[in-house]
Amino acid sequence: MPDMNGFELCRRLRQLPVSINMPIIMLTAASGEEDRMMAKKAGANDLLGKPFNLDTLSEHIKVLLK
């Protein structure tokens, strides 16, 4: 994304009334512990590293929607 990174996008989404409670899963090539902490701090519910398996993504979505 040329104008902002995913962490900033997540922070901005959390400020909007329509998306304040929306589950957010960040998909990223950077999936170390520091990245996970930054994602949580930005308001993400989960973070998956690329490449990811579609079955794994589906399971993470199911957990968040319960």
N, C-alpha and C positions, 0 to 999 in steps of 0.2 A: 504494500500500500504506500503510495508516494507521499501522502501528507501526514500520516500518523501510523503508529504501530498497533498491533492487536491489543496491547495492554491499555493504550489510550482509548481505543474504540470501546473496549469493555467498560472503562471508567465512565465514558460519556453515555453509554447505554444505561448504566445503573443510575444515572441522574435523571433519566426520562421516566415520567410516571407510567407510561405504557409498558416499559421493559424492566422496571425496578425488580420485579419478582420472577422474570423470565429466566429459565435455566440457560446458562451459557457454558458451552464446552469449547475451549480453545484448542485448535489443531495447529501444531507447530513442529518445526524441525528441531527446535531447542527445547528439550524436555527434561533438563536436569533439575535437581532439587531447588536451586535458586530460581529457575524459571517457574516452577510450581508455586513457590512462595510469592513471586511477583504476580502470577495469575490470580491467586487467591486474594492478594491485596487489592488487585484491580477490580475484584468482584466476580471473577469466574467461579463456577461451581466445580469445574473439572478441567483437566488439561491432558490431551493425548499427544504423544509424539508421532511424527511422521517417519516412516510409513506406518500406517495403522491398518488393522484388519477390520473389515466392515462388520463382522460379527461382534468384535470388541466394542466398536462404536455403538452398535445397536444395544448392547448390554448396558453401557454407560448411560445411554438415553433412557432406557427402561428404568434404571435406578433413580434417575433424576425426576422422572415423571410420576413416581409412586407417591 
